[in-house]
Amino acid sequence: MNQPLSHPLRSVFDEEMRRLRESVMLMGEAVDAAITRSVGVLIDRDVGASRDVIEGDQRLNILQREVRNVCVTAILAQAAPSRSI
């Protein structure tokens, strides 16, 4: 009976968190694949393939920044309404 009042932005926040979780899981899988590729490249001493691994790492860095930005934006969006209370 004493359920907390639901803030209208809460559903937006919950959806952002769901998408964020999904992005982090995909990023984790991509990192796992990159580690596997990089170990193979080291074992094979394949210079050409090492360039591909480095390029892939740059894409992962971009994805990491995007995920971080989504986190900060979501936190700030939730913090703003609480200040007005």
Secondary structure, DSSP 8 states (H G I E B T S, - for coil): -------TTHHHHHHHHHHHHHHHHHHHHHHHHHHHHHHHHHHHT-HHHHHHHHHHHHHHHHHHHHHHHHHHHHHHHHHHHHHT-
